Each structure stands twice: as C-alpha cells, then as structure tokens.
C-alpha cells in the first residue's frame, strides 16, 4: 500500500507506481464546503474508486498487474460561491433587510434638515415631491444609480417622515408625505395599471403602509 499526502488548497499533480494488488492512495483532507475534481490517468489496467473516511479522501485502486497512476487534484470552494450566488439572486431582499437594520441607526443621528444635505437624496426627494410617488427601479433608471444606493436613500427619507411607503402592484411604492395614502393608491393604479384599485387593493395598501416621523 502506498500513501501520499497532498495539500488540496492548491491544484496539484502527483504520480505513483503500484505493484499488483489492492492499494489505498491518500489524496488529501476532505472538506464538505469544497467541490473536488480528481483526474486519474493510468498506464495499465486498474479499477479506481474514490472514497472518503476519517476526514480524508483516498483512491482505492485494484490492479492485477503493475501500473503507473497519475493523479491531478483541483478544488473549488463551494461555500463562497453559494453565498455569492445567493446574494446575486436575492440582492434586493438582502439590501432591504440590511437597510432595515442600518437605516434606523443612521436616522437616529439625523434631523429632517440634515437629511436633505445629500445631493442624490435631494434629487430623489424633489422627484417624488413633483410626481407624488415612485418606486426603486424607476429611480434606479431615471438617475442611473445603483439599486442599493436607491434603497438606502429612500429608506432614509422614509425613516425621517418625508415620504412613506406601501405595497401595490407587486412593488413597494414610495409616496410624498403630503400626499394622502388613498389618493396615492388611486394614482398608482390609474397611471400604472390603467384602472381604479379595488377595495381589497386599497385595504392591502393601507395594511402595508409604513409611516414614520422624525424631530425637526
């Protein structure tokens, strides 16, 4: 039996010459958060099977004649890729939850007059004030801003009471604080859906409304 240790935290290649018989070749430590690729080239005939036990990866090799075995090992960390994929697919939800934690802490340090010292935030607020309402994707396109930045500014404005939000037409709508929510809901449905909202849709918007205020 020939035992060989390999560090799997870098791609590597090794080879062994094996006499006839059954052999257990140690490849390296096994990590459940890592995807391994093991390439085996044989100069001869042998049955090769990867096995894992005792926290290590082995190749079980059964050959009836002398054989040379070349083994190439590479790996891809699965956990960082999984995290990156999750963030990519759920970036809007993650940003909302992150903002929900950070914005209240930030808003505690602000007064209303301080909120409108940021140029980008002023642009967003003035647009909402003029139109009456908006939603994140519209602001993202109109002002060519990153989605995360848009959500941050909207939630700061919301937290300070200058605007408020509610859900309608499968999106979160942000409306100017001076606009009554019933009027805002009717305008959203009339302008975006081409119809008046039903009583249930108005009620749902009221249930999901978020209104706050901050000292001046």
Phi, psi and omega in degrees: 000133181246128181243130182228130179258134181228137175280116185276001181276015169205153178295142184209161179222138174213164180221152179220151173253124187242135174283169178303144178137193178254135185224148176241108183259118179284127181263319180162184179288146178259133179234120183295345181266010182234136174266124183256144170238123181240116178256129182238128175241132184246137170252076187142193182244130179197153173264128183236131180221124176283139178222155178231126171199154181064023179078014181228159177258133178231158169250120175269116186241126179239114182227143182263356178216162179304142184213145173256132183239125174251129184238128175246133183233131173219164183214158174229122178296118184284321187298310178299323178293321179295319178296315180297319179295319179297316180296324179292317183282333184239031187298324181293315179295319180296316180296321179297315181292322178295318178295324180298334178273317187279322185300314179301322178294318180292319184293333179297335182271355187250152164250163183305317182296334180278336184296323185267029174266349178271125185300315180298317181294323178296318179300315180295315182296316181296325178294315179295320180298321182285315184275326181110326181201168175196184173213160189307315183296326178295315179296320179302315181285318186293319184254005178054052182246156175291146183302317180299320179294320179300310181300319180300309182295320179297319182286330174294316178297321179293317182297330182269002174085003179286332175224170173221171184223159174203164180262135176200142178054042176063029176211162175266122181263137176248122184243155179294142185299334181277352182268123179300142185297325179297318178292319179299317180297315180296321180293319180300311182291321181294316186277328184261329182250351179071025180204166176279149179287152174282167178300322179295321180292323176295316180298319179296321179296319178296320181295327184264005182291139177240114179234132177224170176215157183223147180297148180267000000 
